[in-house]
Structure formats: structure tokens, C-alpha cells
Amino acid sequence: MCIRDRKRFVHGTTVATNALLERTGDRTLLVTTRGFGDALRIGYQSRPHLFDLHIVLPELLYERVIEVNERIGARGEVVGVLDEAPARRAMQVAFSEGIRAVAIVLMHGYRFPAHERRIAKIADQIGFTQISVSHRVSPLMKLIARGDTTVVDAYLSPLLRRYVGQVADELGRDAETRPLLMFMQSNGGLTNADLFQGKDAILSGPAGGVVGMTRTAAMIGCTKLIGFDMGGTSTDVSRYGEDYELVHETETAGVRIQAPQMHIKTVAAG
């Protein structure tokens, strides 16, 4: 969805949605506390189809896991000092093999981020171009949802940066004279192109569809709506009853995301 005037160019995109559904994001490294390398794979052990004998787990977004020796307790006490040397060596190996995005998710890092900040600094020194840390991306409790959200951000943000750059170039090389480029977020709000990031882009296009649907229906006095939005890759279904429905933890394409989003159901059937 695009709305253009002399001052702004507002854009909603399904680039992130499609990349998540098709698993075409950037190669990603996960760095986490020792002993929790399988936590995101194990997840919450929910069984939506209780009697299925053959359970197919969704494909992971991260390519490799590094478990670092460190531990900060729930009250901020240092249970285990961060051992930087082996963490740096392991991250350097991943970088030398072509991985450029890293997600850093440590136990209790949402509240006590000292170790996350230190690992992020090491990643920056090594040369990683996308560094997502959980205390910035999703500073909330629950390791699994916070970890998945951080991985999603690392996995999709490089792709979004490239896409934003292409759109900006099409609008004009001169940043002072071209329209202000803004993107629709999953929660239905707008953000400057420079602040657009992976975790807020999953439902960028579909959220724009919901906003457009409600504004159009309001012209004829309709306030209770069912939205059906089918594109080339996905189909999105939504509901509107005089107000937008928001959720703060969702699962899209097998990935838990802890961020405000429109309540939209998306399937890979376009």
C-alpha cells in the first residue's frame, strides 16, 4: 500500500512477511547462555494437534548457536562471570564462514543487560553488520518469546535495510528534496524508514490493508468487518469491530513474536 503526496511517501510492505514464510532472510547466529542452546528449538512444548503422531517442527531461523559461559541471576547477581575469549573465538569462526547477523539472548538480559552489551561490543569489533540484542528488541520476560523475537529481528532487518535503500533511491538521491519515506508497522502505526526494523515489519503490508479496509468501510457507515486479503504469497484474515484488535505475543510461520501487532491470521497460501 502506498500513499504519496508532496511531503510523504507512506509504504506498507510484505517483504518481511514473505521472507519469514519462505525462510529467505539473512544467515543468522544465535548467542545465548550456556545450557540454553536448545531452548528456542524446544519452545513451550505446546501441542495444537494433540493426537498427531508425527510432529513436524518449523524450520529454525538461526543457522548456528554459540553458548557462552555467563549467568546473571533474576535479581541481578552475577552467578557466572562472562568468559569473553571463547565467545569471541566462536563468533569469529561464524563470521569467517559468512554469517553477518547475530542475535544475542541471555538469561535475564531483558533486565540486567551488562553481558549482552559486552557481547554486542565484541560482535561489532568482529564486524557483524546486524547485531540484535534482546534488551533492546524485546525487553520483556519470557526467554522463548524474547529470544524468538530477537532472532526474527536479526534475520529480517538486513533484508529490510536493503529494501528501504532501494525504495529511497527510487524516490530520489537527494534526501533533502525527496519525500519523507515512512513505513507501516505491524501495529498499524507509521515509522521513519531509518527506524523500520524486522520485529515490527512482519505484518506491515497486511496491517496497511486493515487500516485501508476500515477507512473505506467507514465511508458507507460499516463498523463491523471481516477482512480477507489474498496476495501472491500469503492470505491474511482480520476482524474489526469499531476498534483495532492488537495482540502483544503471536506466532507467525512457526515463530513466536513478542511485539504489538494487529490481530491478523496469515497463512502461506496466496
FENMOPE-V611103 format. One line per field, one symbol per residue. phi: phi as a letter, one per 30 degrees, with the letter a starting at -180 (. if undefined). psi: psi as a letter, one per 20 degrees, with the letter a starting at -180 (. if undefined). A space follows every 50 residues. Layout:
phi = ???
psi = ???
//
This chain:
phi = .bbbbdcbbcbcbcededdddchbdddbcccbdejbdcddddichdbdce cddcccdddddcdbbcccdaacddcjdddbddcdedddddddddddcjdb cbccbceiddcbceddddddddddddkecbbccddcdbdbdidddddddd dedddceddddddedddddddkddddcddddbbdcddjccbdedcdbedc cecededddddddddddddcicbbbccbbccdcbbbbbbbbiadccbcbb bbhicdbcadbddbcbbdbc
psi = ppppahhqopppqjgggghghilkaqpqppprqpikhjghggbjkqnhnh jphopoqqpqhqhqpppqoqpprijjqohpqpnhghggghhhggghjjpi pppooqpjhhhnjghghghhgghghhjpioopphiggmmrrogggggggg ggghhhggghgggghgghhhiqhohhhqqppqqprhjirqqqhhjprghj igkgghhhhgghghhghhhjjpioqppoopbhhrppprqpmiqppqqipr ppkjpppnqpqqnpppqmn.
//
